[in-house]
Amino acid sequence: MTKFVALISGKGGTGKTTSTLNIGHALKERDRKVILLDANLVTPNLAIQLGFINPEGTINKFLRKEKDLKEIMYLHESGLSLIPASPSYHEFQKTNSQDLTEIFEHLDNMADFVLVDAPSGLGYDVNQVLKNCDETVLVVNPNLSSMMDALKTIQLAKVNQTFIVGIILNMTHRGWNEMKPQEVEEILGYPIIANIKHDRKVRKSVHLQTPLHYMYPRSRSAREFNKVAAVLCHEQTL
């Protein structure tokens, strides 16, 4: 049975796509079959971060019944399978987010995990993603604005009865001029399952369009993404 997991952040949040890629690779290294799905129809980045700049087959065309499922799936050299969304504004205008449920129905039982790079904010498309996912991981930055956005996302997840696994604290910098991990946990009411610090290796992997976990599997950030994979696989309890 496929587990659908949404990676989600508040409006203006960062690190969601990078987290999706690297958790996906960490799960693949645990011999789990993983599909990455870009459900961010407004500002998709998943395919771009893997070097697929303008893919012909996209979720947009699948939802409009112009492509079938096998025509919109791509394989990266790291071994990750992904379904991209189109970066074209014209394609976005022609796509109805109300149809998103259809892609989830087709992907059920095709993998152990489908990791969903969800839209930011609290719009209808976010609600559609949460409605169709079993679990969600919140990606937050260590500032009050990000906390406030995350609190709203938590409420939306609860409305949709989507289990909240925990928090990825992103872009931390040794506690300087930022909220402490304990403060984040106290405000949000959920545990931090990974703390991704400012890391030049993360920036380099994004520039080279490949997952950090694939390029630098022994790096500190890769080990943090391993923790999330372990939690999702129930290898590690919180």
N, C-alpha and C positions, 0 to 999 in steps of 0.2 A: 504494500500500500504506500502510495506516495505521500510524503509530508511536504506541505507547502509552507514556506517560511518567508515572511516579508521583512526586508531590511528597510527601515523607514526613519526619516528625520523630519524635524520641523521645517517651516519655511526658511529658506536661506541656509539650511544645514549643509555641512560638508562631510565627506568620508563615506557616504552611503554606498556609492558605486564601488569604491576601492574595497570596502568591507565585503560586499557581495562577491567580488572576484576572488578575494583571498580566502574567505571562508569556504567558497566553493572548491577551491583547489585543495584546501586542507581536508575537506570531506572526501574528495577524489582520492587523495593519498591514503585515506582509511578504507579504500576499496568500496566506496559508496558510489552509485551511479547518480550523477548530478546534472541537472539542466539549469542554466541561468536564464531568467526571463526578464527582459526590460519592459516593465509596465508603465514606465514614465513616458507617456505619449507626448508630453509638452516639451520637455528638455531631456531627451535620452542621451546617456553617456556610456552605457555599458559596452556597446560594440566599438565605440571610438577608443575606449581605453584598451581594447584588445586589437586595435589596428584595422577594424572593419569600418572604413570611413563612410561609405555610401552603399550599404548592402542592397542588393536587388530584391531579395526576399525578406519581408519584414512582418511583424505582427499586424501592422496596419493593413497590409494586403491580405493577410489571412482573415482578419475580421471582416473584410469586404468580399471574401470568398474569391479572391483573385489568385491566391496561392494556397497549396495544401501544406500540411504541417512539415513534411520532409523537405519542402522547398524553402522553408524559412529557418531551418536549423543549420548552424555553422559549427565547425570544430576548430578550436585554436590549437596551436602547437603544444601548449601546456596540457592538452587533453581535455580541456573544458568545452562542453557543448553549450551553445547559447542561441537564444532567439532575440534578435534585435528589434528595436523600434526605429522608424525612419526619422532622420534628422531634418527632413524637409518640412517646412511650414505648410506647403501646399498639401502634402500627405497628411499632416496633422489635421488640417481643416476638413479633410474628407473622411476622417475616422471618428466613429461614434464610440466613446468610452463606455456607453451602456452595454456594448457587446463584449466587454472584457471577460465576462463569465465563461464565454465559449472556449477560450484558449485554456482555461483551467480544466474544463471538462475533458478536453482532448489530451491534456498532459497527464491526467490521472492514470496511475499504474505504469507510466513510462520510465520512471526513475525512482530511486530511493528518496531523493530530495529535489524539489524545485525551489531555487532561491530567487525571490522576486525583488528586483530593484524597483522599489515603489516610488510613486511621485511624492514630492514634498508637499507640506501643507495639509489642509483638511477638506479638500474639495471632493466632489462626487467620485472622481476616479480613485482617490485614496480609499474612500468608503467601499468601492467595488473590490479593490485588492484585499482589504482586510476581511471583507465578507467571505472571500474565497480562500483565505489562508488559515491554516491550523494554528500557526504560531507567528509571533513577530519579535524582532530584535530592534531596540531603539538605538539609533546612533546620535549621540549628542556631543556638543562642544561644551567646555567648562566655563560657561558664562550664563548669566541669569536669563537673557533673552532665549537661549536655547532650552533652558529648563522650562520656561513658561510654555513654549511651543510643545515640548515633550509632554507636559501635563495634559494638554488638550488631546494629543495623539493617544495617550493612555486612555482617556475617556472614550474616544472613538473606538479603540480596540475593545474595550469592555462592552460597549453597545453591540458590537459585532461578535462578541463571545470568542475573541481571538486571544489565545493564551500568550502572555507577555513573558518571554524567556528571561530577559534581562537587558542590561545596558552596555553598549560599547562607548566608552569615553574616548573621544577623538581629539587629536591636536593638542594634547597637554604639553606643558613646558615646565616641568619640575616644580609645579605649584606656584610659579611666579605670576602675580597679577591675574589669578584665575581661581575658580572655585575648587575646593579640595574634594577628592573622591568621596569622603564621608558625607560632606554637605550634599553632594549630588544624590547619593543613595537616600539620605534623609528626606530630601525634597520630593523625589520621584517615588520612593517606596519600593524600589526594586534593586537587586544587586548589580554591581558592575562586574561583567564577565570578561571584559578585556579593556586594557588601558593603552591606547595607541598614542605614543608620544611623537612630537616633531621628529622626523627621521628622514635623513637625506636619501636613504635607500628606498623609502616609499616614493619620494619625488622622482628618483631615477627610474624606478619601475613604471611609474605612470608615463614618464617621458618616452620610455622604450616600448610602451604599449604591451606590457606583459605583467602577470601577477607577481607581486613581491614574493609571495610564498613559493613560487616556482623559481625565481631568480636567486633568492637568498633564503632558503628554507631554514637556516640556522640563526637567522637574525632575530633580534628581540621582538620586533613587530610580528614576524612570522609565528613566533611562539605564542604571542597573544592571540592571534587568529586561530591557532591550534586549540586554545582553551575554549573558544566559542564552538568549534567543531566537536570537541569532546562533550560539551554540554548538550548540543543538539543530538548527539548519538547516545546520550545518557551514560557516557563513560565517566563523567564527572558530575557530582552533585553540588548544588549551591548551598 
